[in-house]
């Protein structure tokens, strides 16, 4: 049975990633890309759907022992887990070397004290746990083949097969190191090169050490910022620069419910905040690669922006349900693909324009297509900004005039006007200034509830929405505007959980609500960071700091955050780890550091 979401560690090679549980089980791994089929899908089912456990031997009728200590080696993505057993102490080091050839997952067992009996249990199941591969020996190596895929298992201990599973039983003594690895290769090609575990470990550690040295943030929250930046780097698909929202699919927002989505794609709305975080912490090359991904993805059809694309810019992300998987803690259905890709979400035009504006303002190398793209986006918005859409949260209910979407349309026009004013583009300046004023007036007249002194989720609605917290951050209104302060305070009253975290919007429990789905969801962590930002912007810096530090305390022992926090179950929920949680963490840390609002 899979662990809790916060029981997992992330390792990866900047092209795919694995989740490793506290008991030494790899329960999730897609090869060769983030969005490929999983060969270990136990996270969303049972052990029959694939896993790889490496840890102290235990009786068959008992639970595998959990590591008593674990952590990343310094500022890296190298995981070290230690078990204290009656016979001694053992350490397992798990990592995926930055890819240079075949993708590899390497696990090194090291004896610390005593003589510890160990077991490796490898059950590969291709196609998300549905296909049992043909496992055989080839020149002394174990290989599993199914269709186009082959996975090669190399072990420095004797292995044997039983019940469609590959085992290794061995004992480790102090100072002894025994390595295991798997490598993926297209099944029609020659075998991948034999792994070199110790050399790969050294090279992986050096890679991360050099990468972290580029970070320019040295404030009081450096540990949290560095871990979040490493996580973002791990979620980056190196060949293209695209960043997946998370390396997982269908980890539920509502345990036992249907709010289960595939996040192994790249959302345009992540562009602006991700670019901002990377640029403000010294990672210009990653920011440049991310902008180039954005321009390629949008190229060819900029008037019809999708809200998300594949990691190489693919447009077709058809959604399907995997009915043979019961889901994480029986949260079904398990989905792959994402049908929201073709929704109309007008806010993405603002987010793309804001990303391009940030790149321009911070001196990223000029890209003429970026300026041309901005002008095309505004010409589209001129004709469509006043239409209803599905909004930032990808609701599957009816379209509405969402206030956040209109605000972001204003952002798109405003940033493009600034581009023209700077002399780096030509456009109908006066006409677009009038358009900017029209949108602003429309939002303030139709999206604002004078009686309650708050903006609302959509025109004519009484409901609130945490995306309204972005109004001052985007410069739509100044932080000291009474309507901004009223909105912040209304969201605190109406969308806060008992422990002070922020919901995206009201859900309707067992009934279908604005999002067209039954059930509830947890507090959305990005929105809670936005609240901390807003509180700092309106001068309530002590309150902002306290909320931020409460949010930091929600991270698991390795500093990782999922998408949401369930206030009833007091646990993380949603896909994990979530880029859209770690990016605002970085931004809030930078804001609080700049304001001097931190303890100690």
FENSULJO-V540180 format. One record per residue. N is the residue number from 1. RES is the residue in one letter. SS is DSSP state (@ for helix, = for strand, . for the rest). NEAR is the number of other C-alpha atoms within 8 Angstrom. D_CENTER is the distance of its C-alpha to the mean C-alpha in Angstrom with 2 decimals. Layout:
# FENSULJO-V540180
n/res/ss/near/d_center
N/RES/SS/NEAR/D_CENTER
N/RES/SS/NEAR/D_CENTER
This chain:
# FENSULJO-V540180
n/res/ss/near/d_center
1/X/./7/23.44
2/X/./12/19.74
3/X/./10/19.03
4/X/./6/17.27
5/X/@/10/13.49
6/X/@/13/14.09
7/X/@/9/16.49
8/X/./11/14.04
9/X/=/12/13.43
10/X/=/10/11.18
11/X/=/15/13.32
12/X/=/14/13.00
13/X/./12/15.05
14/X/./13/12.92
15/X/./15/13.64
16/X/./15/12.40
17/X/=/15/11.42
18/X/=/12/13.22
19/X/=/12/13.03
20/X/=/13/16.30
21/X/./13/17.95
22/X/./13/20.46
23/X/./10/23.30
24/X/./12/22.44
25/X/=/11/21.14
26/X/=/13/18.57
27/X/=/16/17.57
28/X/=/15/14.91
29/X/=/13/15.23
30/X/=/15/15.29
31/X/./12/17.78
32/X/./9/18.17
33/X/./8/14.92
34/X/./13/11.40
35/X/./8/13.05
36/X/./8/16.35
37/X/./9/18.09
38/X/=/14/17.41
39/X/=/16/20.35
40/X/=/20/19.28
41/X/./17/18.27
42/X/@/16/19.83
43/X/@/13/16.66
44/X/@/14/17.52
45/X/./16/21.23
46/X/./11/23.80
47/X/@/9/24.94
48/X/@/9/26.72
49/X/@/15/23.48
50/X/./17/22.90
51/X/=/17/22.10
52/X/=/13/23.29
53/X/=/12/24.67
54/X/=/11/26.28
55/X/=/12/28.05
56/X/=/13/31.45
57/X/./9/33.66
58/X/./8/34.24
59/X/./5/36.52
60/X/./5/35.49
61/X/./4/35.89
62/X/./6/33.69
63/X/./6/29.98
64/X/./9/28.52
65/X/./9/28.73
66/X/./8/25.65
67/X/./12/25.23
68/X/./8/26.85
69/X/=/7/25.04
70/X/=/10/21.83
71/X/=/9/19.93
72/X/=/11/18.62
73/X/./9/21.58
74/X/./4/21.71
75/X/./11/18.94
76/X/./10/17.63
77/X/./12/15.43
78/X/./13/18.67
79/X/=/13/18.80
80/X/=/12/22.26
81/X/=/14/23.38
82/X/=/12/26.97
83/X/=/13/29.24
84/X/=/9/32.64
85/X/=/8/34.99
86/X/./4/38.72
87/X/./7/39.41
88/X/=/11/37.29
89/X/=/13/33.89
90/X/=/15/31.50
91/X/=/12/28.28
92/X/=/13/25.70
93/X/=/12/23.60
94/X/=/12/20.60
95/X/=/13/18.94
96/X/./13/18.18
97/X/./14/20.21
98/X/./9/18.93
99/X/./10/20.31
100/X/./5/23.95
101/X/./5/25.19
102/X/./10/24.08
103/X/./14/20.71
104/X/=/12/21.60
105/X/=/11/20.50
106/X/=/13/23.15
107/X/=/11/24.27
108/X/=/12/27.23
109/X/=/13/29.36
110/X/=/15/31.48
111/X/=/16/34.40
112/X/=/11/34.66
113/X/=/9/37.76
114/X/=/10/40.01
115/X/=/11/39.80
116/X/=/14/36.74
117/X/=/10/36.74
118/X/=/12/33.40
119/X/=/13/32.07
120/X/=/12/29.53
121/X/=/12/28.81
122/X/=/11/27.12
123/X/=/13/26.78
124/X/./15/25.25
125/X/=/17/24.79
126/X/@/15/23.74
127/X/@/9/22.40
128/X/@/12/20.13
129/X/@/17/23.02
130/X/./9/25.76
131/X/=/9/27.63
132/X/=/10/29.59
133/X/./10/30.04
134/X/=/7/33.39
135/X/=/8/33.40
136/X/=/7/36.24
137/X/=/8/37.45
138/X/=/7/37.76
139/X/./4/39.72
140/X/./5/38.76
141/X/=/9/35.02
142/X/=/11/33.29
143/X/=/12/31.58
144/X/=/12/29.93
145/X/=/12/30.31
146/X/=/12/29.42
147/X/./5/29.86
148/X/./8/28.09
149/X/=/10/26.20
150/X/=/12/27.57
151/X/=/11/26.16
152/X/=/14/28.48
153/X/=/11/28.85
154/X/=/11/30.74
155/X/=/10/32.03
156/X/./7/34.46
157/X/./8/35.82
158/X/./8/37.83
159/X/./9/35.97
160/X/=/7/37.33
161/X/=/8/36.34
162/X/=/7/36.85
163/X/./4/35.77
164/X/./7/33.45
165/X/=/10/31.64
166/X/=/12/32.04
167/X/=/12/33.03
168/X/=/11/34.04
169/X/=/12/36.07
170/X/=/9/37.02
171/X/=/8/37.89
172/X/=/15/36.55
173/X/=/12/38.81
174/X/=/10/38.32
175/X/./7/37.07
176/X/./9/36.62
177/X/=/9/33.44
178/X/=/11/32.66
179/X/=/11/29.84
180/X/=/11/28.14
181/X/=/13/25.86
182/X/=/11/24.66
183/X/=/12/24.48
184/X/=/14/23.67
185/X/=/13/26.16
186/X/=/8/27.33
187/X/./11/30.18
188/X/./5/32.79
189/X/./6/32.41
190/X/./5/34.07
191/X/./6/32.55
192/X/./10/29.89
193/X/./5/31.28
194/X/./5/31.76
195/X/./8/29.03
196/X/./6/30.16
197/X/@/10/28.16
198/X/@/6/29.69
199/X/@/7/29.60
200/X/@/10/25.98
201/X/@/10/25.11
202/X/@/8/27.04
203/X/@/9/25.48
204/X/@/12/21.88
205/X/@/10/22.80
206/X/@/8/24.50
207/X/@/9/21.60
208/X/@/11/19.32
209/X/@/10/22.33
210/X/@/8/23.15
211/X/@/8/19.69
212/X/@/10/19.38
213/X/./6/22.92
214/X/./8/21.85
215/X/./10/20.16
216/X/./7/22.60
217/X/./8/21.48
218/X/./6/23.96
219/X/./7/23.91
220/X/./6/24.02
221/X/./8/20.28
222/X/@/9/19.91
223/X/@/6/18.66
224/X/@/10/15.64
225/X/@/12/15.04
226/X/@/11/15.52
227/X/@/11/13.19
228/X/@/14/10.34
229/X/@/11/11.57
230/X/@/12/11.85
231/X/@/12/8.28
232/X/@/12/7.52
233/X/@/8/10.54
234/X/@/12/9.60
235/X/./16/6.76
236/X/=/12/9.70
237/X/=/14/12.18
238/X/./8/15.24
239/X/./5/17.91
240/X/./10/16.71
241/X/./12/14.39
242/X/=/14/11.79
243/X/=/12/8.07
244/X/./16/6.00
245/X/./13/3.55
246/X/./14/3.11
247/X/./15/6.57
248/X/./11/8.42
249/X/=/14/10.63
250/X/./18/12.79
251/X/./15/11.90
252/X/./16/14.02
253/X/./15/13.85
254/X/./15/17.56
255/X/./10/18.80
256/X/./10/21.41
257/X/./11/20.64
258/X/./12/19.63
259/X/./11/16.44
260/X/./16/14.42
261/X/./12/12.36
262/X/=/12/10.91
263/X/./14/7.37
264/X/./13/8.16
265/X/./14/9.31
266/X/=/14/9.33
267/X/=/11/10.12
268/X/./13/13.09
269/X/./11/12.65
270/X/@/10/9.86
271/X/@/14/12.75
272/X/@/13/15.00
273/X/@/11/13.03
274/X/@/10/11.22
275/X/@/14/14.73
276/X/@/11/16.28
277/X/@/11/14.38
278/X/@/12/15.05
279/X/@/11/18.60
280/X/@/8/19.44
281/X/./9/18.60
282/X/./10/20.49
283/X/./11/18.14
284/X/@/9/20.13
285/X/@/6/19.83
286/X/@/9/16.03
287/X/@/12/16.57
288/X/@/10/19.43
289/X/@/11/17.64
290/X/@/14/14.88
291/X/@/13/17.87
292/X/@/9/19.70
293/X/@/13/17.00
294/X/@/11/17.12
295/X/@/10/20.90
296/X/@/8/21.17
297/X/@/10/18.96
298/X/@/10/21.01
299/X/./7/24.28
300/X/./4/27.01
301/X/./7/26.26
302/X/@/10/24.98
303/X/@/7/26.71
304/X/@/5/24.62
305/X/./9/21.06
306/X/./11/18.48
307/X/./14/15.48
308/X/=/10/13.30
309/X/=/17/14.39
310/X/./12/14.00
311/X/./12/12.81
312/X/./9/16.50
313/X/./10/17.17
314/X/./9/18.36
315/X/./9/19.41
316/X/./7/20.24
317/X/./11/17.46
318/X/./8/19.96
319/X/./9/18.97
320/X/=/7/20.78
321/X/=/8/21.14
322/X/./9/21.69
323/X/./7/24.59
324/X/./5/25.35
325/X/./10/22.28
326/X/./13/22.90
327/X/./14/19.29
328/X/@/15/17.67
329/X/@/10/20.62
330/X/@/9/22.26
331/X/./16/19.66
332/X/./11/20.70
333/X/./12/20.38
334/X/./16/17.83
335/X/=/14/16.67
336/X/=/13/15.78
337/X/./9/15.61
338/X/./12/15.05
339/X/@/8/18.28
340/X/@/7/16.92
341/X/@/12/16.71
342/X/@/7/20.35
343/X/./10/20.48
344/X/./9/22.23
345/X/./12/20.09
346/X/./13/22.20
347/X/@/15/19.80
348/X/@/12/17.97
349/X/@/13/21.28
350/X/@/14/21.13
351/X/@/16/17.59
352/X/@/13/18.55
353/X/@/13/21.83
354/X/@/12/20.43
355/X/@/14/18.28
356/X/@/13/21.49
357/X/@/11/23.51
358/X/@/11/21.52
359/X/@/12/21.96
360/X/@/10/25.62
361/X/@/7/26.23
362/X/./7/24.86
363/X/./7/26.89
364/X/./9/24.62
365/X/./5/27.11
366/X/./6/28.58
367/X/./6/27.55
368/X/@/6/30.16
369/X/@/7/28.07
370/X/@/9/25.57
371/X/@/12/28.54
372/X/@/9/29.90
373/X/@/9/26.65
374/X/@/11/26.64
375/X/@/10/30.19
376/X/@/10/29.50
377/X/@/11/26.70
378/X/@/11/29.10
379/X/@/8/31.88
380/X/@/9/29.79
381/X/@/10/28.85
382/X/@/8/32.55
383/X/@/7/33.30
384/X/@/7/30.38
385/X/./9/28.98
386/X/./7/31.22
387/X/./6/30.01
388/X/./8/28.00
389/X/=/13/24.46
390/X/./16/21.61
391/X/./15/19.82
392/X/./10/16.33
393/X/./5/15.37
394/X/./10/16.48
395/X/./11/19.34
396/X/./9/21.42
397/X/./10/24.55
398/X/./8/27.06
399/X/./8/26.37
400/X/=/10/27.20
401/X/./12/27.81
402/X/=/13/24.68
403/X/@/14/25.41
404/X/@/13/22.00
405/X/@/14/22.41
406/X/@/15/25.86
407/X/@/14/24.81
408/X/@/14/22.33
409/X/@/15/25.19
410/X/@/13/27.27
411/X/@/14/24.75
412/X/@/15/24.96
413/X/@/14/28.74
414/X/@/10/28.98
415/X/@/11/26.99
416/X/@/13/29.01
417/X/@/11/32.21
418/X/@/8/31.32
419/X/@/12/30.84
420/X/@/12/34.27
421/X/@/7/35.84
422/X/./7/34.76
423/X/./7/36.79
424/X/./8/34.00
425/X/./9/34.25
426/X/./6/36.93
427/X/./6/36.71
428/X/./6/38.65
429/X/@/8/38.01
430/X/@/6/40.24
431/X/@/7/39.08
432/X/@/10/35.43
433/X/@/11/36.38
434/X/@/8/38.05
435/X/@/10/34.99
436/X/@/11/32.86
437/X/@/8/35.51
438/X/@/8/35.73
439/X/@/12/32.05
440/X/@/11/32.20
441/X/@/8/35.36
442/X/@/9/34.08
443/X/@/12/31.06
444/X/@/8/33.30
445/X/@/7/35.94
446/X/@/8/34.04
447/X/./14/30.78
448/X/=/12/32.41
449/X/=/10/34.25
450/X/./6/37.20
451/X/./4/38.40
452/X/./6/35.23
453/X/./11/34.34
454/X/=/13/30.77
455/X/=/12/28.84
456/X/./16/27.78
457/X/./14/25.04
458/X/=/11/27.24
459/X/./12/30.82
460/X/./7/33.29
461/X/./7/30.82
462/X/./7/31.26
463/X/./9/27.67
464/X/./14/25.26
465/X/=/12/21.64
466/X/@/12/19.29
467/X/@/10/18.44
468/X/@/13/22.04
469/X/@/13/21.00
470/X/@/8/20.03
471/X/@/13/23.72
472/X/@/12/24.90
473/X/@/8/21.87
474/X/./7/22.50
475/X/./7/26.22
476/X/./11/27.40
477/X/./8/29.53
478/X/./8/30.28
479/X/./10/28.99
480/X/./7/32.57
481/X/./8/33.24
482/X/@/7/34.38
483/X/@/9/32.29
484/X/@/14/29.08
485/X/@/11/30.23
486/X/@/11/31.29
487/X/@/13/27.93
488/X/@/13/26.09
489/X/@/8/28.70
490/X/@/11/28.65
491/X/@/13/24.90
492/X/@/10/25.54
493/X/@/7/28.39
494/X/@/7/27.04
495/X/./15/23.27
496/X/=/12/23.15
497/X/./10/22.86
498/X/./6/25.74
499/X/./6/23.82
500/X/./8/22.96
501/X/./12/19.34
502/X/=/16/18.69
503/X/./14/18.30
504/X/./11/17.18
505/X/=/9/20.61
506/X/./9/23.30
507/X/./10/22.94
508/X/./10/26.18
509/X/./8/25.93
510/X/./7/27.54
511/X/./8/28.36
512/X/./11/26.55
513/X/./10/25.77
514/X/./10/24.49
515/X/./10/21.44
516/X/./10/23.79
517/X/./12/22.38
518/X/./11/24.07
519/X/./14/22.83
520/X/./10/20.93
521/X/./10/17.43
522/X/./12/16.38
523/X/=/15/16.03
524/X/=/13/13.01
525/X/@/13/11.86
526/X/@/11/11.24
527/X/@/14/14.78
528/X/@/14/16.17
529/X/@/13/15.28
530/X/@/12/16.89
531/X/@/12/19.84
532/X/@/14/20.26
533/X/@/12/20.31
534/X/@/14/22.89
535/X/@/13/24.98
536/X/@/16/25.26
537/X/@/9/26.21
538/X/./10/29.00
539/X/./6/30.37
540/X/./9/29.25
541/X/@/13/27.67
542/X/@/9/28.59
543/X/@/10/26.94
544/X/@/16/23.78
545/X/@/13/23.78
546/X/@/8/24.41
547/X/@/12/21.52
548/X/@/11/19.16
549/X/@/8/20.57
550/X/@/8/20.27
551/X/@/11/16.54
552/X/@/8/16.44
553/X/@/7/18.51
554/X/./9/15.94
555/X/./11/13.81
556/X/./10/14.86
557/X/./6/17.52
558/X/./8/15.24
559/X/./9/13.49
560/X/./13/10.12
561/X/./14/8.77
562/X/=/15/7.64
563/X/=/17/7.67
564/X/=/13/11.45
565/X/=/14/14.60
566/X/=/13/17.58
567/X/./11/20.65
568/X/./4/23.08
569/X/./5/21.74
570/X/./7/20.44
571/X/=/9/17.30
572/X/=/13/13.53
573/X/=/16/12.61
574/X/=/13/10.00
575/X/=/16/7.20
576/X/=/12/6.33
577/X/./12/5.11
578/X/./12/2.79
579/X/@/12/3.12
580/X/@/10/5.77
581/X/@/12/7.23
582/X/@/13/7.70
583/X/@/14/9.11
584/X/@/12/11.69
585/X/@/12/12.49
586/X/@/13/13.69
587/X/@/10/15.55
588/X/@/13/17.23
589/X/@/10/18.30
590/X/@/9/19.85
591/X/@/10/21.59
592/X/@/15/23.00
593/X/@/11/24.15
594/X/@/7/25.91
595/X/@/8/27.60
596/X/./6/28.69
597/X/./11/27.19
598/X/./9/26.40
599/X/./3/28.35
600/X/./2/30.39
